[in-house]
Amino acid sequence: MSEIEVPKGLNGVVVDETAVATTDDSGNLLYRGYRAVELAERVDAADVAYLIVNDRLPSDSERKEFAHRLKEHSGMDGKVSEVMKLLKEKDVMRNLRSIVSLYPYESKDDSDLLLEIAARFPRIISDTFRISRGQEPLEDVDASFSERLYYLFTGKKDAEKARYLNKLLILYMEHEFNASTFALRVTASTLADPVSSIVSALATLKGPLHGGANAEILDFFLGFKDEEEARNYVDEKVASKEKIMGFGHRVYKTRDPRAQFVKEEIRKMDKEAHIFKIAEAIENRMWEKKKVPANLDFYAAIYMHMLGIDQNLYTPLFASSRVFGWIAHYNEQLEGNKIIRPSSRYVGKTGREL
């Protein structure tokens, strides 16, 4: 078979088929055919997780069974808790990756194991964060998926803020062949187990060009005293041809509907917030200068800040949602599996002798 030259980074290259998610001609992100922003407005995050994994919204009985399966695996093994207390690891993503890898799972088949891994994410994240700060882990609560995550991530019970979080969790849940998902599919294509595949995705998600961007963007916003200073910063960066965090996307060239949805939700929370005005000034100036749209991470950083979520938990929260997309892609990869093994063009030295 002859080799095919493709753009670096596989930009614009179709490498496989998927029925999990896509972006339509109007720029709308679709989950199993449903518009993601419509799901975020009207559906519970756990139901969307079920949809992504199973290709249908759940019936009442399926909803209860799904919630039961998540709840029964939501605890923490005592020995793992002791390891976490000994390590006192401050980097939550690093610890999440490590604990997911070594956890003594109870499930016997891949389907149950995948869901068990997802169910354990919130407690691993919450306990890591609190232990690293000298605090005792929280007692879990019997609540909806988003209310439970909000409590574990903030230590507070707030139904209204949990409803806002529910929307962001849905928008984070899936996004085609993004870097972490593709890494997971590469690993799964070798017939590696679910744990190894999800650890591959977690390792990829830690990078600042993927899920790690949202945590860095908050510092960016907080560094400006007023809107004029923010606009001047954009002018300087554009003049020197430097990139600005939170802008541009491989898929969205004119508008990221997820970002605009989150922006409007922030407006509902507090349109007069200083940080929101800074963000709008930067977004408008970037569009004037470069015609580059803000992406989801740009406004998600403000959104989580206004919900009272610590900056160190932004990327872990992303992972707690995206893990359901990873489950769907793991299953899809194995349905018609072929190992992912591209070729490369050698540009190194030849003919060297000892």
C-alpha positions as a printed NumPy array, in Angstrom:
array([[  0.   ,   0.   ,   0.   ],
       [  1.41 ,   3.404,  -0.968],
       [  1.892,   5.973,   1.774],
       [ -0.227,   9.14 ,   1.952],
       [  1.229,  12.472,   3.077],
       [ -1.119,  14.329,   5.452],
       [ -0.917,  17.699,   7.262],
       [  1.013,  17.823,  10.51 ],
       [ -1.329,  17.346,  13.471],
       [ -3.754,  15.47 ,  11.165],
       [ -5.579,  18.758,  10.528],
       [ -8.579,  18.052,   8.292],
       [ -7.765,  14.347,   7.975],
       [-10.622,  11.863,   8.5  ],
       [ -9.088,   8.813,  10.198],
       [-12.206,   6.813,  11.079],
       [-15.969,   6.909,  11.508],
       [-17.919,   7.709,  14.67 ],
       [-21.584,   7.807,  15.658],
       [-20.951,   9.492,  19.018],
       [-20.654,  13.192,  18.163],
       [-20.106,  15.611,  15.299],
       [-20.386,  19.28 ,  14.371],
       [-23.062,  20.081,  11.79 ],
       [-22.862,  22.545,   8.876],
       [-24.189,  25.336,  11.12 ],
       [-21.455,  24.793,  13.706],
       [-23.677,  23.03 ,  16.256],
       [-22.094,  20.274,  18.324],
       [-24.316,  17.174,  18.199],
       [-24.363,  14.31 ,  20.691],
       [-25.905,  11.223,  19.092],
       [-27.889,  13.593,  16.838],
       [-29.062,  16.005,  19.577],
       [-27.746,  19.574,  19.81 ],
       [-25.441,  19.768,  22.821],
       [-26.593,  23.264,  23.825],
       [-30.236,  22.139,  23.773],
       [-29.376,  19.168,  25.97 ],
       [-27.508,  21.518,  28.323],
       [-30.579,  23.71 ,  28.622],
       [-33.143,  20.985,  29.184],
       [-31.636,  17.648,  30.282],
       [-29.876,  16.297,  33.382],
       [-26.169,  15.591,  32.956],
       [-26.554,  11.946,  34.012],
       [-29.152,  11.429,  31.275],
       [-26.771,  12.909,  28.708],
       [-24.01 ,  10.619,  29.963],
       [-26.381,   7.683,  29.425],
       [-27.204,   8.983,  25.945],
       [-23.559,   9.265,  24.94 ],
       [-22.701,   5.794,  26.221],
       [-25.864,   3.996,  25.031],
       [-27.072,   6.013,  21.998],
       [-30.459,   6.83 ,  23.554],
       [-31.911,   8.878,  26.37 ],
       [-32.859,   6.639,  29.31 ],
       [-36.303,   5.439,  30.297],
       [-37.289,   5.893,  33.941],
       [-36.105,   2.408,  34.819],
       [-32.831,   2.847,  32.894],
       [-32.253,   6.192,  34.624],
       [-32.622,   4.561,  38.049],
       [-30.375,   1.652,  37.102],
       [-27.7  ,   3.987,  35.708],
       [-27.808,   6.129,  38.864],
       [-27.561,   2.99 ,  40.989],
       [-24.514,   1.75 ,  39.084],
       [-22.766,   5.109,  39.483],
       [-23.611,   5.284,  43.176],
       [-22.495,   1.749,  44.052],
       [-18.998,   2.544,  42.76 ],
       [-18.729,   6.051,  44.209],
       [-16.876,   5.16 ,  47.398],
       [-13.15 ,   4.934,  48.067],
       [-11.15 ,   1.858,  48.983],
       [ -9.611,   2.385,  52.444],
       [ -6.108,   1.329,  51.365],
       [ -6.201,   3.747,  48.428],
       [ -7.27 ,   6.531,  50.787],
       [ -4.258,   5.769,  52.988],
       [ -1.936,   5.961,  49.967],
       [ -3.412,   9.334,  49.042],
       [ -2.898,  10.615,  52.602],
       [  0.733,   9.497,  52.525],
       [  1.413,  11.117,  49.149],
       [ -0.417,  14.419,  49.775],
       [ -0.121,  15.051,  46.033],
       [ -1.048,  18.656,  45.182],
       [ -1.391,  18.119,  41.426],
       [ -4.947,  16.773,  41.181],
       [ -4.658,  15.57 ,  37.573],
       [ -1.416,  13.754,  38.31 ],
       [ -3.003,  11.98 ,  41.269],
       [ -6.184,  11.2  ,  39.347],
       [ -4.099,   9.534,  36.647],
       [ -2.119,   7.557,  39.243],
       [ -5.075,   6.431,  41.366],
       [ -7.162,   5.444,  38.33 ],
       [ -4.229,   3.293,  37.251],
       [ -3.712,   1.466,  40.564],
       [ -7.268,   1.302,  41.936],
       [ -8.441,  -2.232,  42.923],
       [-11.626,  -2.253,  40.821],
       [-14.476,  -4.599,  41.633],
       [-16.019,  -5.01 ,  38.156],
       [-15.429,  -8.214,  36.235],
       [-16.315,  -7.181,  32.669],
       [-15.278,  -4.178,  30.559],
       [-18.728,  -2.586,  30.407],
       [-19.082,  -2.465,  34.184],
       [-15.427,  -1.533,  34.623],
       [-15.715,   1.5  ,  32.353],
       [-18.649,   2.828,  34.342],
       [-16.931,   2.031,  37.631],
       [-13.904,   4.092,  36.565],
       [-16.152,   7.036,  35.697],
       [-18.031,   6.725,  38.993],
       [-14.805,   6.887,  40.998],
       [-13.478,  10.1  ,  39.383],
       [-15.341,  12.635,  41.599],
       [-14.247,  11.108,  44.929],
       [-10.639,  10.672,  43.797],
       [-10.569,  14.314,  42.714],
       [-12.284,  15.658,  45.817],
       [-10.209,  13.607,  48.257],
       [ -6.946,  14.502,  46.485],
       [ -7.753,  18.2  ,  46.614],
       [ -8.732,  18.196,  50.283],
       [ -5.944,  15.925,  51.527],
       [ -3.324,  18.101,  49.807],
       [ -4.677,  21.048,  51.846],
       [ -4.679,  19.243,  55.166],
       [ -8.455,  18.763,  55.17 ],
       [-10.452,  15.619,  55.83 ],
       [-12.277,  14.069,  52.847],
       [-15.961,  14.882,  52.636],
       [-18.695,  12.417,  53.437],
       [-20.52 ,  11.64 ,  50.198],
       [-24.103,  12.79 ,  49.64 ],
       [-27.102,  11.138,  48.035],
       [-27.971,  13.656,  45.336],
       [-28.163,  14.161,  41.573],
       [-24.99 ,  13.798,  39.515],
       [-24.375,  17.543,  39.255],
       [-25.359,  18.284,  42.88 ],
       [-22.998,  15.59 ,  44.083],
       [-20.126,  16.917,  41.965],
       [-20.774,  20.459,  43.116],
       [-20.688,  19.362,  46.758],
       [-17.552,  17.229,  46.372],
       [-15.744,  20.01 ,  44.502],
       [-16.759,  22.909,  46.765],
       [-17.862,  21.403,  50.076],
       [-21.143,  23.281,  49.73 ],
       [-24.714,  22.254,  48.991],
       [-26.259,  24.727,  46.558],
       [-28.986,  23.467,  44.216],
       [-28.988,  26.601,  42.051],
       [-25.238,  26.564,  41.42 ],
       [-25.424,  22.82 ,  40.822],
       [-27.967,  23.504,  38.059],
       [-25.509,  25.885,  36.427],
       [-22.748,  23.29 ,  36.795],
       [-25.029,  20.673,  35.212],
       [-25.022,  22.688,  31.973],
       [-21.246,  22.955,  31.804],
       [-20.808,  19.257,  32.523],
       [-22.961,  18.478,  29.493],
       [-21.008,  20.794,  27.194],
       [-17.742,  19.184,  28.327],
       [-18.961,  15.602,  27.89 ],
       [-17.934,  14.867,  24.309],
       [-16.243,  16.445,  21.295],
       [-15.408,  14.056,  18.46 ],
       [-11.777,  12.98 ,  17.944],
       [-10.181,  15.549,  20.267],
       [ -6.653,  14.859,  21.526],
       [ -7.552,  12.866,  24.651],
       [-10.227,  10.851,  22.862],
       [ -7.895,  10.027,  19.985],
       [ -5.174,   8.995,  22.457],
       [ -7.691,   6.703,  24.152],
       [ -8.68 ,   5.174,  20.817],
       [ -5.046,   4.584,  19.867],
       [ -4.526,   2.744,  23.151],
       [ -7.803,   0.83 ,  22.85 ],
       [ -6.88 ,  -0.193,  19.303],
       [ -4.002,  -2.248,  20.729],
       [ -6.651,  -4.159,  22.766],
       [ -5.349,  -2.612,  25.966],
       [ -7.742,  -2.766,  28.912],
       [-10.163,   0.08 ,  29.798],
       [ -7.999,   1.354,  32.659],
       [ -4.932,   1.761,  30.437],
       [ -6.992,   3.445,  27.743],
       [ -8.544,   5.982,  30.127],
       [ -5.155,   6.688,  31.719],
       [ -3.884,   7.527,  28.214],
       [ -6.734,  10.014,  27.829],
       [ -6.03 ,  11.554,  31.245],
       [ -2.359,  12.009,  30.395],
       [ -3.303,  13.804,  27.191],
       [ -5.931,  15.96 ,  28.884],
       [ -3.339,  17.399,  31.263],
       [ -1.678,  19.415,  28.499],
       [ -2.397,  23.173,  28.318],
       [ -3.341,  22.924,  24.639],
       [ -6.237,  20.611,  25.523],
       [ -8.154,  20.39 ,  28.832],
       [ -5.475,  22.163,  30.865],
       [ -6.181,  25.483,  29.165],
       [ -9.199,  26.406,  31.275],
       [ -7.166,  26.554,  34.497],
       [ -4.571,  28.929,  33.04 ],
       [ -7.12 ,  31.277,  31.516],
       [ -8.456,  32.442,  34.89 ],
       [ -5.072,  33.953,  35.849],
       [ -5.099,  35.683,  32.495],
       [ -8.433,  37.396,  33.259],
       [ -7.562,  38.321,  36.829],
       [ -4.419,  40.124,  35.701],
       [ -6.295,  43.083,  34.147],
       [ -7.465,  46.068,  36.194],
       [ -9.95 ,  47.336,  33.572],
       [-11.317,  46.768,  30.071],
       [ -8.982,  49.276,  28.417],
       [ -5.927,  47.48 ,  29.771],
       [ -7.355,  44.213,  28.433],
       [ -7.914,  45.702,  24.972],
       [ -4.379,  47.124,  24.925],
       [ -3.036,  43.672,  25.787],
       [ -4.848,  42.191,  22.795],
       [ -3.455,  44.926,  20.534],
       [  0.084,  44.203,  21.693],
       [ -0.257,  40.453,  21.244],
       [ -1.768,  40.805,  17.79 ],
       [  0.96 ,  43.248,  16.741],
       [  3.663,  40.813,  17.853],
       [  1.786,  37.86 ,  16.284],
       [  1.497,  36.009,  19.576],
       [ -1.395,  33.716,  20.498],
       [ -3.937,  34.575,  23.184],
       [ -5.323,  31.83 ,  25.415],
       [ -8.958,  30.9  ,  24.925],
       [ -9.155,  31.72 ,  21.226],
       [ -9.239,  29.558,  18.139],
       [-10.373,  25.993,  17.646],
       [ -9.681,  23.282,  15.099],
       [-13.424,  22.898,  14.463],
       [-15.01 ,  26.314,  15.144],
       [-13.749,  29.023,  12.81 ],
       [-16.401,  31.725,  13.217],
       [-18.291,  30.859,  16.415],
       [-18.129,  28.272,  19.179],
       [-21.803,  27.786,  20.184],
       [-20.739,  26.185,  23.462],
       [-18.773,  29.306,  24.421],
       [-21.668,  31.577,  23.53 ],
       [-24.086,  29.438,  25.537],
       [-21.846,  29.628,  28.605],
       [-21.408,  33.377,  28.064],
       [-25.175,  33.883,  28.248],
       [-25.378,  31.747,  31.381],
       [-22.719,  33.953,  32.994],
       [-24.775,  36.985,  32.001],
       [-27.705,  35.466,  33.915],
       [-25.543,  34.939,  36.976],
       [-23.974,  38.398,  37.079],
       [-23.597,  40.486,  33.917],
       [-21.977,  43.274,  35.951],
       [-19.141,  41.085,  37.231],
       [-15.765,  42.739,  36.608],
       [-14.218,  39.567,  35.236],
       [-17.089,  39.154,  32.762],
       [-16.648,  42.69 ,  31.431],
       [-12.925,  42.021,  30.969],
       [-13.732,  38.854,  29.022],
       [-16.212,  40.602,  26.726],
       [-13.703,  43.372,  26.016],
       [-11.053,  40.817,  25.062],
       [-13.462,  38.758,  22.958],
       [-14.732,  41.788,  21.027],
       [-11.237,  43.128,  20.419],
       [ -9.994,  39.761,  19.166],
       [-12.895,  39.57 ,  16.733],
       [-12.187,  43.119,  15.51 ],
       [ -8.504,  42.432,  15.012],
       [ -8.329,  38.781,  13.947],
       [-11.861,  37.451,  13.377],
       [-10.988,  34.582,  15.746],
       [-13.783,  33.375,  18.075],
       [-13.537,  32.646,  21.775],
       [-13.637,  28.917,  22.545],
       [-15.379,  27.105,  25.388],
       [-12.382,  27.281,  27.733],
       [-12.411,  31.095,  27.51 ],
       [-15.793,  31.482,  29.196],
       [-15.764,  28.205,  31.15 ],
       [-12.921,  29.546,  33.301],
       [-15.085,  32.506,  34.384],
       [-18.118,  30.259,  34.781],
       [-16.374,  27.919,  37.216],
       [-14.827,  30.859,  39.075],
       [-18.273,  32.391,  39.584],
       [-19.604,  29.036,  40.8  ],
       [-16.946,  29.027,  43.504],
       [-14.923,  26.129,  42.1  ],
       [-11.199,  26.244,  42.847],
       [ -8.924,  26.791,  39.855],
       [ -7.027,  23.575,  40.591],
       [-10.224,  21.62 ,  39.915],
       [-11.057,  23.027,  36.472],
       [ -9.344,  20.341,  34.413],
       [-10.346,  17.517,  36.804],
       [-13.958,  18.678,  36.475],
       [-13.553,  18.495,  32.697],
       [-12.311,  14.915,  33.11 ],
       [-15.283,  13.985,  35.326],
       [-17.557,  14.859,  32.422],
       [-15.458,  13.838,  29.398],
       [-14.923,  10.345,  30.809],
       [-18.382,   9.38 ,  29.504],
       [-17.343,  10.383,  25.997],
       [-14.207,   8.289,  26.429],
       [-16.344,   5.288,  27.396],
       [-18.393,   5.635,  24.209],
       [-15.276,   5.896,  22.076],
       [-13.598,   2.941,  23.763],
       [-16.612,   0.796,  22.94 ],
       [-16.876,   2.153,  19.406],
       [-13.181,   1.549,  18.716],
       [-13.486,  -2.118,  19.637],
       [-16.596,  -2.673,  17.502],
       [-14.618,  -2.658,  14.261],
       [-11.113,  -2.498,  15.602],
       [ -7.958,  -2.063,  13.572],
       [ -4.768,  -1.028,  15.323],
       [ -3.957,   2.651,  14.783],
       [ -0.4  ,   2.692,  13.519],
       [  0.457,   5.528,  11.091],
       [  3.704,   5.814,   9.14 ],
       [  6.238,   8.628,   9.387],
       [  8.623,  10.331,   6.983],
       [ 12.207,   9.986,   8.163],
       [ 14.236,  13.212,   8.026],
       [ 17.214,  12.146,  10.14 ],
       [ 20.776,  11.258,   9.2  ],
       [ 21.766,   8.173,   7.243],
       [ 24.997,   6.347,   6.432],
       [ 26.67 ,   6.93 ,   9.789],
       [ 29.396,   4.468,  10.751],
       [ 31.022,   3.578,  14.053]])
